[in-house]
Amino acid sequence: MKELIAKIDNPLSDLISDEIYDLLDAHGLIDEKAVRDYQIRKRFKQLRATKISAGDAIDTIREDYPYLQFDTIRKIVYQISK
């Protein structure tokens, strides 16, 4: 009988394949905070593209991440790339 391994949804599917993500995750090489921040920035860009104000976009994102403060999300979306 073949064992079924629970698949983790790949939040970086637009960047890397599911197999690569699973391999990196299995070895503990995925920075969950960085992945979360990437998703927040991506969602912010999508919302802004639909002509939603920056404040409303951040409030919408806060609904998905209620443990983050408004200013924290603002810092994430306006963070300058290194």
N, C-alpha and C positions, 0 to 999 in steps of 0.2 A: 504494500500500500504506500502510496506516495504522500509525504507530509505536505500540508499546505502551510506556507509561510505567509503571515499577515503582511500585506503590502502597505507601505506608507505612501500617502499621496505625495507626489513630487511637487513641492511648491516652486521649484526652479525648472519646470518642464520646458519653459521657453529658452533656457540656457543649456541644460544638460539632460541627457536621457535618463529614464527611470532606472536603468541598470547601474549607471554611474552613480546616481544619487544614492541608491540602495547600498552600493559598495562603500561609498564614503561614509554614509550613516552607520553602517555596520562596524566601521573602524573608528568611529567617534570623531570624524573629521569635519562634521557639519557644525557650524556655529549657529545655533538656533536664534540667537538675538540678531545676528546679521541677516539671516533669512527673513525674520519677522520685519526688520527695518526695510529690507528690499521690497517685501510685499506691501508695506505701508507706502513707500515712495511710489510704487507702481500704481496702487489704488488712487493715490492723490493725483497723479498725472491723468489718470482716466477720468476722475471727477472734474478736474479743471478743464479738460478737453470738452466737457459738456456744458461749459460756461457757468459752473457753480463757483461761487466765491470761495476764496481760500479758507476763510473762517468756517463756512458751512461744510466744506470738504473735510476739514479737520474734525468738526463735530460728527460728521457721518462716520469717519474712521474710528472715532472714540466709541461709537456704538459696538464696533467689533472688538475693540481693545479697551474695555472700561477701566482697567487697572492703570492705564496710562493717562497722565495729565495732558491738558490741551497744549501747554508749553513743551512738553516732552515730544509730542507728535510734531509740533511746529519745528523743533530742533532737528528731528529725524528727516522731515521732508525738505528742509532748507540746508541740510548738511552739505558742506563743500567736499567733493570727492578728493581723496588724497592721491 
